[in-house]
Amino acid sequence: MTFRGGAGRILGNALGWLERMLKRLKSFFGANWIPIRVVAIFVTLIAVFFTLLTWSPLVKSLDIAWTVARGIAFVSGLVLKVMGAIAGFPVLIEGTNLASGHFRVDVSPACSGVVPTMIYLSAVLAYPSSRRSKLIGAVLGVAIIHSFNLLRVVGLFLIGLFASEYFHDTHVYVAQALVVAIAVATWLYWAGRFTDAPGH
């Protein structure tokens, strides 16, 4: 296609520039398709999981975070009851509340470990690996994250009961960061041990 006159040259130059840019974009996407796909899947899964956790019609029929929080409170309460029977402090379990004497904590949905678990699962499912590897990663991550979260709840309860001046800072600045660190460390271990990760 040819163009005549100044306007034709300008249009021709613009079309040529656009063609070169499209070729560069095609080359970029071709060379980086795998990481682009991983990021796109990861972001999509995060959106899906957070919709499951926060969309009112779904939450009204099944509040996943609250259900998990109740389970964590119950199991950690049983552990604390055994410890209390040995050490001499009574522990009361009421739904998501754990109490001993004047000290009481509520294992809220934010403390259920569901959010770091959802982020971890999104990273596992988005990563280019076999279905078997993804299944191993999912089971491994859920088991480790929630086991550590159970220890976190038990530990925070004991700190609140016997060293209450440290409870707030430990809960806000230490315990939450440790759950995230455990999730990241578990993913790195899984990616290096059970997948064809670079350098594996």
C-alpha positions in Angstrom: 0.0 0.0 0.0 1.4 3.4 -0.9 0.5 6.9 0.2 0.9 10.2 -1.6 1.7 13.7 -0.2 2.6 14.8 3.4 -0.5 13.3 5.0 0.2 10.0 3.3 3.8 9.9 4.6 2.7 10.7 8.1 0.0 8.0 8.0 2.5 5.6 6.4 5.0 6.3 9.2 2.4 5.8 11.8 1.3 2.5 10.4 4.9 1.4 10.1 5.5 2.3 13.8 2.3 0.5 14.8 3.4 -2.6 12.9 6.8 -2.6 14.5 5.3 -2.2 18.0 2.9 -5.1 17.3 5.8 -7.3 16.3 7.7 -6.4 19.4 4.7 -7.1 21.6 4.1 -10.4 19.9 7.8 -11.3 20.4 7.6 -10.2 24.1 4.5 -12.3 24.8 6.0 -15.2 22.9 9.2 -15.1 24.9 7.5 -14.5 28.2 4.2 -16.5 27.8 4.7 -18.8 30.7 5.3 -16.2 33.4 2.5 -14.0 32.0 0.1 -17.0 32.1 1.2 -17.9 35.7 0.6 -14.3 36.9 -2.8 -14.1 35.0 -3.9 -17.5 36.6 -2.7 -16.4 40.0 -4.5 -13.1 39.9 -7.7 -14.8 38.6 -7.6 -17.4 41.4 -7.1 -14.8 44.1 -10.1 -13.0 42.8 -12.2 -16.2 42.8 -11.1 -17.2 46.3 -11.7 -13.8 47.8 -15.1 -13.7 46.2 -15.9 -17.0 47.9 -14.7 -15.5 51.2 -16.4 -12.1 51.0 -19.4 -12.1 48.6 -22.5 -11.7 50.8 -24.8 -14.3 49.1 -22.1 -17.0 49.4 -21.1 -16.0 52.9 -24.7 -16.2 54.1 -25.0 -19.8 52.9 -21.5 -20.9 53.8 -19.0 -18.7 55.7 -15.8 -20.5 55.0 -13.6 -18.3 57.2 -15.9 -18.5 60.2 -16.3 -22.2 59.8 -12.5 -22.7 59.8 -12.1 -20.3 62.7 -14.6 -22.3 64.7 -12.7 -25.5 63.9 -9.4 -24.0 64.9 -10.9 -22.6 68.1 -12.3 -26.0 69.0 -9.1 -28.0 68.3 -6.8 -25.4 70.0 -9.3 -25.3 72.9 -8.9 -29.1 73.3 -5.1 -28.7 73.3 -5.4 -25.9 75.9 -7.7 -28.0 78.1 -5.2 -30.8 78.2 -2.4 -28.3 79.1 -4.7 -26.6 81.6 -5.5 -29.9 83.3 -1.8 -30.5 83.7 -0.8 -26.9 84.6 -3.9 -26.0 86.7 -5.8 -23.5 84.6 -9.3 -24.1 83.4 -10.2 -23.5 79.7 -13.7 -22.8 78.4 -14.6 -23.1 74.7 -17.7 -21.2 73.5 -17.9 -21.2 69.7 -14.9 -19.2 68.5 -14.2 -17.9 72.0 -11.6 -19.3 74.3 -11.5 -18.2 78.0 -9.6 -18.9 81.2 -10.4 -16.9 84.3 -10.7 -13.2 83.3 -8.8 -13.7 80.0 -10.8 -14.3 76.8 -10.0 -14.4 73.1 -12.0 -14.7 70.0 -10.6 -16.7 67.1 -12.1 -14.4 64.4 -12.3 -15.3 60.7 -9.2 -13.1 60.2 -7.3 -15.4 62.5 -8.5 -18.6 60.8 -5.5 -18.9 58.4 -7.9 -19.0 55.4 -6.5 -16.0 53.7 -2.8 -17.1 53.6 -4.1 -20.6 52.6 -6.1 -19.2 49.7 -3.1 -17.2 48.5 -0.8 -20.2 48.9 -3.3 -22.4 46.9 -3.5 -19.8 44.2 0.3 -19.8 43.9 0.4 -23.7 43.7 -2.4 -24.0 41.2 -1.0 -21.2 39.0 2.5 -22.7 38.9 3.2 -24.8 35.8 3.4 -28.3 37.2 1.7 -31.6 37.0 -1.6 -32.4 38.6 0.1 -34.7 41.0 2.5 -32.0 42.0 -0.3 -29.5 42.5 -2.2 -32.1 44.7 0.9 -32.7 46.8 1.4 -28.9 47.1 -2.2 -28.3 48.1 -2.3 -31.0 50.8 1.2 -30.1 52.1 0.4 -26.4 52.3 -3.0 -26.8 54.0 -1.6 -29.2 56.6 1.4 -27.0 57.4 -0.3 -23.6 57.4 -3.2 -24.8 59.6 -1.0 -26.8 61.9 1.1 -23.7 62.5 -2.0 -21.6 62.9 -3.2 -24.0 65.6 0.2 -23.6 67.4 -0.2 -19.8 66.9 -3.6 -19.7 68.6 -2.4 -21.9 71.5 0.7 -19.8 71.9 -1.1 -16.5 71.8 -3.6 -17.7 74.3 -0.9 -18.7 76.7 0.9 -15.4 76.2 -2.4 -13.5 76.9 -3.1 -15.6 80.0 0.4 -15.4 81.6 2.1 -12.4 80.0 -0.7 -10.2 78.8 1.5 -7.2 78.3 3.1 -8.9 75.3 -0.1 -10.2 73.8 -1.0 -7.3 71.5 2.5 -6.8 69.9 3.0 -10.6 69.5 -0.4 -11.0 67.9 -0.2 -8.0 65.5 3.5 -7.9 64.6 4.9 -11.3 65.1 2.3 -14.1 64.8 0.6 -12.9 61.6 4.0 -12.3 59.9 5.1 -15.8 60.9 2.0 -17.4 59.3 2.8 -15.6 56.0 6.5 -16.6 56.3 5.5 -20.2 56.8 3.2 -20.1 53.7 6.0 -18.6 51.6 8.6 -21.1 52.9 6.2 -24.0 52.3 5.6 -22.9 48.7 9.3 -22.5 48.0 10.0 -26.0 49.4 7.2 -27.5 47.3 8.3 -25.7 44.1 11.9 -26.9 44.6 11.1 -30.4 45.8 8.1 -31.6 43.9 8.1 -29.6 40.6 10.4 -29.0 37.7 11.4 -25.6 39.1 14.4 -23.8 37.5 17.5 -25.3 39.0 15.7 -28.4 40.4 
